Amino acid sequence: MRRGRLFAVVRKEVIQIRRDPWSLGMAFAIPMLQLILFGAVLTLDVSRVETLAYDQDHSPRSREFLERFQASRYFSMRAPAASWGDVQRALDSGRARVALVIPPAFARDLERGLTVPVQAIVDGSDANTATIALSYIESIASQYSARVAVEIGGGQSRPAAIEERLRVWYNPDLESRNFIVPGLIAVIMTVIGGLLTSLTVAREWERGTMEQLVATPLRVSELIAGKLIPYMVIGLLDVLLAAAAGTLVFGVPLRGSLWLLFGFSVLFLLGAVGLGLLISVRSRSQLMASQVAVVATLLPSFMLSGFGSPIENMPRALQILSYAVPARYFVTALKGIFLKGVGLSVLWPQAIFLAVFAAAVTALAARAFRKTLD
């Protein structure tokens, strides 16, 4: 491989990228826009859930109970309902996600030591919000129930047989953006590596310049390397920008090594651009190449990498299929580096798979490209 010929191909590809504003936009503007939008909008945290109370008792006890919800950051209490119809209309229109219905004899039955049912109606059209809101309601109700039991019992309460002492590692505040943003970096790298590179050879066919490349003394390895290097550089710049935005804008901790993050990004990008080039070699039009690239790279990375939903919750067939998705291993590595601060001694299986995948798809692309030149 001669350096001069390699540099000529790299220079030619850089000029084509600079002359194509859409490629430049996809290379920098779109990834950053994706990171900002998804990082700010896509969240699994539940807070300030619109809550409506229908208090039929109007006693100090019922007001004290509702004040527990008002003081919690998870619920936002609306003006109280005056009738059951107000509750139904609020839930139907979406003005409230949760409705608390307190029975008329709430305080009296509590003083008698009876078990008082309090109805909590949750809008189940959003299953994630409903599930988390129910757990918060149960927690607040159980804490209030324990307090009332102590007060009615004259300060005497039976000690619990088991005392729970909970501690969350790696993400103590349970902020969803802390694991969403690292996963987004994998999706962004897939866009850069796979989608943009899939247009390179197809562009040569559409513009009629492929015959000129065939006629040059360029080797296949020089042509492939020259076309991949600019997108590798763009991808690594995007990794640095995404990591900086994740830590500075969204406050995601970077506890691991920046060099290890850089190394994994190189391995993943090699596989992504190699797959994109393989798609581009097999396609004669940019439209076809982009469509195939979306199906083969972006969708699997988004759906089967563990970014959007846990792989353990998927059907067994999809779990097996996810083992062939390189983004699965890159997402695992990113979460380990960002949140856990682990090193290569833990993440070596992910590194091996990404290296093998990169070597395999690059070899396939070179073989397919050689056949095209012949």
Buried (B, 14 or more C-beta within 10 A) or exposed (E): EEEEBBEBBBEBBBEBBEEBEEBBEBBBEBBBEBBBEBBEEBEBEBEEBBBBBBBBBEBEBBBEBBEBBEEBEBBBBBEEBEEEEBBEBBBEEEEBBBBBBBBEBBBBBBEEEEEBEBEBBBBEEBEEBBEBBBEBBEEBBEEBBEEBBEEBEEEEEEEEEEEEEEEEEBBEEEBEBBBBBBBBBBBBBBBBBBBBBBBBBBBBBBEEEBEEBEEEEBBBBBBBBBBBBBBBEBBBBBBEBBBEBBBEBBEBBBEBBEEBBEBBBBBBBBBBBBBBBBBBBBBBEBEBBBBBBBEBBBEBBBBBBBBEEEBEEBEEEEEEBBEEBBBBBBBBBBBBBBBBBBEEEBBEEBBEBBBEBBBEBBEBBBEBBBEBEE
